[in-house]
Amino acid sequence: MTDTAQSRSAEKPRRSILDTMEIDSRLMGMLGVLVLISLAFQIWTGIRALDTFSWNPFAWLVNGKFLSTQNTYNLAIQTVSIAIMATGMVFIIVTRNIDLAVGSLLALCSGVMAMMQTEILPHWLGLGLGSPLIMPIAVICGMFTGMVIGAFQGWLVGYQGIPSFVVTLGGLLVWSKVAYEIVGGQTIGPLDPTFLMLGGTNGTIGSTASWVLGAVVAVLTVWGIWASRRSKAGHGFQVKPAWAEVFLSLVSVGMIMGIVAQINAYLIPPARLQKMFTERGETMPEGYTQAFGLPISVILLAVVALVMTVVANKTRFGRYVFATGGNPDAAALSGIDTKWLTVKVFALMGVLTAISAAVASARLTNHSLDIGTLDELRVIAAAVIGGTALAGGFGTIYGAVLGALIMQSLQSGMGMVNVDAPYQNIVVGVVLVLAVWLDIVYRKRAGKK
């Protein structure tokens, strides 16, 4: 080999497979953590389920309950509320702010929507529960409430210069008490049947529609991967090898259809199915089974995550958010109205909090007085565990959703093995600190490179 060839080979370091496929190493790390958590609780619950202790790992896995169809279904619908708010918290933290009021604001928005359904709309407009107008009007009023309060907090931060920590700490104390007064210190229910479908417990699309939706999403995902490749090539940018695109396409399709298969494996209990047939005046065939299908709340989360990803990566607003978080002074000098941007980011957070309130209260089937309690900590933890930098300037929507799923998996698993609540909080706190420390280490190493 000549000296020139040697110098060229030295200038071009070998790329890892992840670099070649342009896969975020932190994403793979989070997926690895999720897999480890799932296996750990599957084995733990499997050992507890055995009558006598066995050294057979296969027996532990087979008898485990964490990866059962029922638990994965419940895990999915329990993650939605926190995950939706976490997508908005990414924008908040990226702009070097924090929102401690999301839990209290969720309670207020939930209270507003509950009162709209049970008191205001029936008395003012004569709309009873079951009216097709109840759900959309209640949700819109809740979203408007969240947007106005969020924008007000953003105005205090952006235009009045009050630190977001102080503003939202005040909001944490204020909005929960306002919610308490609005509902008169009572649990409000029952809620509208159509509204309850947003919770996921009662609202599903059935197994057939789930397979169809999964197939459509899989096709669109593959099309998007190859359309992006053609676009890059057309503009002269470097593209991944064809084998990498094929591999990513196959993995994406496998994950999408695998999720649908796992959800569709959860069958409606026979007694409940029999009741459904009886209410319709029909006789249930012997041996008949039916799956719940994808919950509407999970589909709603997927739509929110997709929209927020597009906003973050493809819109001027998203570029301004990350530019402001990276260097606020430079962003202001370049012409970005950072004060007005702060108002819009907090208003967006308020809207997403209201959507989460609808999902949370629908899943509980009522507005409870403790709804939203400590949600602000779970949301912040989900965003940070998902890789959002507390120093600002970096964060991903998919990371926040994965962070929420990791958080809920920890809590669900610890609940299944009867870990006391105080110890659950200790574990979550340790995981949060560890996630921040790992992020700092990662950024230091990336800076050295």
C-alpha positions in Angstrom: 0.0 0.0 0.0 1.4 3.4 -0.9 1.8 6.3 1.5 -1.1 8.1 -0.2 -3.4 5.1 0.2 -2.4 4.7 3.8 -3.1 8.4 4.5 -6.5 8.1 2.9 -7.4 5.1 4.9 -6.3 6.9 8.1 -8.4 9.9 7.2 -11.5 7.7 6.8 -12.1 5.8 10.1 -14.2 2.7 10.0 -17.9 3.4 10.6 -19.8 1.1 12.9 -23.0 -0.6 11.7 -25.1 1.9 13.7 -23.3 4.8 12.0 -23.7 3.2 8.6 -27.4 2.7 9.2 -27.7 6.2 10.7 -29.4 4.8 13.9 -29.3 6.9 17.0 -27.1 5.0 19.6 -29.2 6.5 22.4 -32.3 5.1 20.9 -30.8 1.7 20.8 -29.7 2.2 24.4 -33.2 3.1 25.5 -34.7 0.1 23.7 -32.1 -2.1 25.4 -33.0 -0.7 28.8 -36.7 -1.4 28.0 -35.9 -5.0 27.0 -33.9 -5.6 30.1 -36.6 -4.2 32.4 -39.2 -6.4 30.6 -37.1 -9.5 30.9 -36.3 -8.8 34.6 -39.9 -8.4 35.6 -41.0 -11.3 33.4 -38.5 -13.6 35.2 -39.3 -12.1 38.7 -43.0 -12.6 38.2 -42.3 -16.1 36.8 -40.3 -17.1 39.9 -43.1 -15.8 42.2 -45.8 -17.7 40.1 -44.1 -21.1 40.6 -45.3 -23.3 43.5 -41.8 -24.4 44.2 -38.5 -22.8 43.3 -36.9 -24.0 40.0 -33.5 -23.3 38.5 -35.0 -23.6 35.0 -34.9 -20.1 33.4 -37.4 -21.3 30.7 -40.0 -22.0 33.5 -39.4 -18.5 34.8 -40.1 -16.9 31.4 -43.1 -19.1 30.6 -44.8 -18.4 33.9 -44.0 -14.7 34.0 -46.9 -12.3 33.9 -45.2 -9.0 32.9 -45.3 -9.8 29.2 -48.7 -11.3 29.2 -51.2 -9.9 26.7 -53.4 -8.4 29.5 -50.4 -6.6 31.2 -49.0 -5.3 27.9 -52.4 -4.0 26.9 -52.8 -2.2 30.3 -49.2 -0.9 30.1 -50.0 0.6 26.7 -53.1 2.5 27.9 -51.4 3.6 31.1 -48.5 5.1 29.3 -50.6 7.3 27.0 -51.4 10.2 29.3 -47.8 10.8 30.5 -46.4 10.2 27.0 -48.6 12.8 25.4 -47.5 15.5 27.9 -43.9 14.3 27.6 -43.9 15.2 23.9 -44.7 18.8 24.8 -42.3 18.8 27.7 -39.5 18.2 25.2 -40.2 21.6 23.6 -40.3 23.2 27.1 -37.0 21.8 28.2 -35.3 22.3 24.8 -36.0 26.1 25.2 -34.2 25.9 28.6 -37.5 26.1 30.6 -39.4 23.8 32.9 -43.1 23.2 33.6 -44.0 22.0 37.1 -47.7 22.8 36.7 -48.7 20.1 34.2 -50.2 17.9 36.9 -52.3 20.6 38.4 -53.3 21.9 35.0 -54.3 18.4 34.0 -56.6 18.3 37.0 -58.1 21.7 36.1 -58.7 20.7 32.5 -60.2 17.4 33.6 -62.5 19.2 36.0 -63.6 21.6 33.3 -64.4 18.8 30.9 -66.2 16.8 33.6 -68.4 19.8 34.6 -69.2 20.5 30.9 -70.5 17.0 30.6 -72.4 16.6 33.8 -73.6 20.2 34.6 -73.1 22.9 32.1 -74.1 21.3 28.8 -77.1 19.4 30.2 -78.5 22.5 32.0 -77.6 25.2 29.4 -78.1 23.4 26.1 -80.2 20.4 27.2 -77.6 17.9 26.0 -77.7 14.7 28.0 -75.0 12.1 28.3 -74.8 10.2 25.1 -75.4 13.2 22.8 -72.9 13.2 19.9 -72.1 16.9 20.8 -71.1 16.3 24.4 -67.6 14.8 23.8 -66.3 17.3 21.2 -67.6 20.4 23.0 -66.1 19.2 26.4 -62.7 18.3 24.9 -62.5 21.6 23.0 -63.4 23.6 26.2 -60.7 21.6 28.0 -58.1 22.3 25.3 -59.0 26.0 25.3 -58.6 26.1 29.0 -55.2 24.5 28.8 -54.1 26.8 25.9 -55.1 30.0 27.7 -53.4 29.0 31.0 -50.3 27.8 29.2 -50.1 31.0 27.2 -50.5 33.0 30.4 -47.6 31.2 32.0 -45.5 31.6 28.9 -46.3 35.3 28.9 -45.0 35.6 32.5 -41.9 33.7 31.5 -41.2 35.3 28.1 -42.3 38.9 28.5 -42.1 39.5 32.2 -38.8 37.7 32.7 -40.0 35.5 35.6 -38.1 32.2 35.7 -40.2 29.3 34.5 -39.4 27.4 37.6 -41.1 30.0 39.8 -44.1 30.6 37.4 -44.9 26.9 37.1 -44.3 26.2 40.8 -46.9 28.8 41.5 -49.1 27.2 38.9 -48.7 23.8 40.6 -50.1 25.3 43.8 -52.8 27.4 42.2 -54.4 25.3 39.4 -55.1 22.2 41.5 -57.0 24.4 44.0 -58.9 26.0 41.2 -59.8 22.6 40.0 -61.0 21.6 43.5 -63.3 24.6 43.7 -64.7 24.1 40.2 -65.8 20.5 41.0 -66.9 21.4 44.5 -64.4 19.0 46.1 -66.3 16.0 44.7 -65.6 13.2 42.3 -67.5 13.9 39.1 -69.2 11.1 37.1 -70.5 9.2 35.3 -69.1 10.8 32.1 -70.3 10.6 28.6 -70.0 7.1 27.0 -68.3 8.5 23.8 -65.9 10.5 25.9 -65.0 7.4 27.9 -63.8 5.8 24.6 -60.7 8.0 24.8 -59.5 6.1 27.8 -58.7 2.9 26.0 -60.4 0.7 28.5 -63.7 0.8 26.6 -62.6 2.4 23.3 -61.0 0.1 20.9 -61.2 -0.4 17.1 -61.4 -4.2 17.0 -59.0 -6.8 15.8 -59.8 -6.6 12.1 -59.5 -2.8 11.9 -56.3 -3.1 13.9 -54.7 -5.4 11.4 -55.8 -3.1 8.5 -54.4 0.0 10.3 -51.2 -1.8 11.1 -50.8 -2.8 7.5 -51.4 0.7 6.2 -48.9 2.2 8.7 -46.3 -0.5 7.7 -46.7 0.4 4.0 -46.5 4.1 4.7 -43.4 3.6 6.8 -41.6 1.6 4.1 -42.7 4.2 1.5 -41.3 7.0 3.8 -38.0 5.2 4.2 -37.4 4.8 0.5 -38.9 8.2 -0.4 -36.4 9.8 1.9 -33.6 7.9 0.3 -34.7 9.1 -3.2 -35.0 12.6 -2.0 -31.5 12.6 -0.5 -30.0 11.0 -3.6 -31.8 13.5 -5.8 -30.2 16.4 -3.9 -26.7 14.9 -4.0 -26.6 13.8 -0.3 -24.9 10.6 0.8 -27.4 7.8 1.4 -27.2 4.6 3.3 -26.4 1.3 1.5 -29.4 -0.4 0.0 -29.1 -3.4 2.4 -29.4 -1.0 5.3 -32.6 0.5 3.9 -34.0 -3.1 3.4 -33.1 -4.1 6.9 -34.7 -1.0 8.4 -37.8 -1.6 6.3 -38.1 -5.2 7.5 -37.5 -4.2 11.2 -40.1 -1.4 11.0 -42.7 -3.7 9.5 -41.9 -6.4 12.0 -42.2 -4.1 15.0 -45.5 -2.6 13.7 -47.2 -5.9 13.0 -45.7 -7.4 16.2 -47.3 -4.7 18.3 -50.6 -5.3 16.6 -50.3 -9.0 17.1 -49.6 -8.6 20.8 -52.5 -6.2 21.3 -54.9 -8.5 19.3 -53.9 -11.5 21.4 -55.7 -9.9 24.4 -59.2 -11.3 24.2 -62.4 -9.9 25.7 -63.3 -11.9 28.9 -66.1 -14.5 28.2 -68.4 -13.0 30.7 -68.1 -9.5 29.3 -68.5 -10.9 25.8 -71.6 -12.7 26.8 -73.0 -9.5 28.3 -72.4 -7.7 25.0 -74.3 -10.3 23.0 -77.1 -10.2 25.6 -77.4 -6.4 25.4 -77.8 -6.7 21.6 -80.4 -9.4 22.0 -78.2 -12.0 20.4 -76.9 -15.4 21.4 -73.2 -15.9 21.6 -71.9 -18.9 19.6 -70.2 -21.6 21.7 -66.5 -21.1 21.8 -66.7 -17.6 20.3 -63.8 -15.3 21.1 -63.1 -11.7 20.2 -60.0 -9.4 20.7 -60.2 -5.9 22.0 -57.9 -4.5 19.2 -55.9 -1.3 19.3 -57.1 1.2 22.0 -58.2 4.6 20.6 -56.0 6.3 23.2 -52.9 4.5 21.8 -53.8 5.6 18.3 -54.2 9.1 19.6 -50.7 9.0 21.1 -49.3 7.8 17.8 -51.0 10.7 16.0 -49.8 13.2 18.6 -46.2 11.8 18.4 -46.2 11.9 14.6 -47.5 15.5 14.5 -45.0 16.7 17.1 -42.2 15.0 15.3 -43.2 16.8 12.0 -43.5 20.1 13.9 -40.0 19.6 15.5 -38.2 18.6 12.3 -40.1 20.0 9.4 -41.5 23.4 10.4 -40.1 26.9 11.1 -41.6 26.8 14.6 -39.7 23.6 15.4 -36.4 25.0 14.0 -36.9 28.2 16.0 -37.5 26.1 19.2 -34.2 24.2 18.9 -32.3 27.2 17.7 -33.5 29.2 20.8 -32.6 26.3 23.1 -29.1 26.0 21.6 -28.2 29.6 21.9 -31.0 32.1 23.0 -28.9 35.2 22.5 -27.9 34.2 19.0 -31.5 33.2 18.2 -32.7 36.7 19.3 -30.0 38.5 17.3 -30.9 36.4 14.2 -34.5 37.8 14.3 -36.4 35.1 16.2 -38.9 36.6 18.6 -37.9 34.4 21.6 -40.5 36.0 23.9 -43.4 35.2 21.6 -41.9 31.7 21.0 -42.0 31.0 24.7 -45.7 31.9 24.8 -46.4 29.5 22.0 -44.4 26.7 23.5 -46.2 26.9 26.8 -49.6 27.3 25.1 -48.8 24.1 23.1 -47.9 22.4 26.4 -51.3 23.5 27.8 -53.2 22.0 24.8 -51.3 18.7 25.1 -52.0 18.6 28.9 -55.7 19.0 28.2 -55.6 16.1 25.7 -53.9 14.0 28.4 -56.5 15.1 30.9 -59.2 13.7 28.6 -57.4 10.4 28.2 -56.7 10.1 32.0 -60.2 10.9 33.2 -61.7 8.7 30.5 -59.5 5.8 31.6 -60.6 6.3 35.2 -64.3 6.8 34.0 -64.6 9.9 36.2 -62.9 13.0 37.4 -61.2 12.1 40.7 -59.8 14.6 43.1 -56.3 13.1 43.0 -56.0 13.0 39.2 -52.7 14.5 37.9 -51.0 14.1 41.3 -47.2 14.0 40.8 -47.7 13.8 37.0 -45.3 16.7 36.6 -42.5 14.6 38.0 -43.3 11.7 35.8 -43.5 13.8 32.6 -40.2 15.6 33.3 -38.6 12.2 34.1 -39.9 10.7 30.9 -38.5 13.5 28.8 -35.1 13.4 30.5 -34.8 9.6 30.5 -35.7 9.9 26.8 -32.6 12.0 26.2 -33.9 15.6 26.4 -31.0 17.7 27.6 -31.8 19.9 30.6 -29.2 22.4 29.3 -31.5 22.9 26.3 -31.1 22.6 22.6 -31.6 18.8 22.2 -34.5 16.4 22.5 -36.5 14.0 20.5 -40.2 13.1 20.5 -39.7 9.4 20.1 -37.2 9.5 23.0 -39.8 11.1 25.3 -42.4 8.5 24.4 -39.9 5.7 25.0 -39.0 7.4 28.3 -42.6 7.4 29.3 -42.9 3.7 28.4 -39.8 2.9 30.5 -41.2 4.8 33.4 -44.5 3.1 33.3 -42.9 -0.3 32.8 -40.9 0.2 36.0 -43.9 1.3 38.0 -46.1 -1.5 36.5 -43.5 -4.1 37.1 -42.8 -3.0 40.7 -46.5 -3.0 41.4 -46.8 -6.6 40.1 -44.1 -7.8 42.4 -45.6 -5.9 45.4 -42.8 -3.3 45.9 -44.1 -0.7 48.3 -44.9 2.8 47.0 -42.0 4.5 48.8 -39.5 2.1 47.3 -41.0 2.6 43.9 -40.4 6.3 44.2 -36.8 5.6 45.3 -36.2 3.5 42.2 -37.7 6.1 39.9 -35.6 8.8 41.5 -32.4 6.8 41.1 -33.3 6.1 37.4 -33.9 9.7 36.8 -30.5 10.8 38.3 -28.8 8.0 36.4 -30.3 9.1 33.1 -29.1 12.7 33.6 -25.6 11.5 34.5 -25.4 9.2 31.4 -26.6 12.1 29.2 -23.8 14.3 30.6 -21.2 11.5 30.0 -22.5 10.9 26.5 -22.3 14.6 25.6 -18.8 15.0 27.0 -17.6 12.0 24.9 -19.4 13.4 21.9 -17.7 16.8 22.4 -14.3 15.1 22.6 -14.9 13.4 19.3 
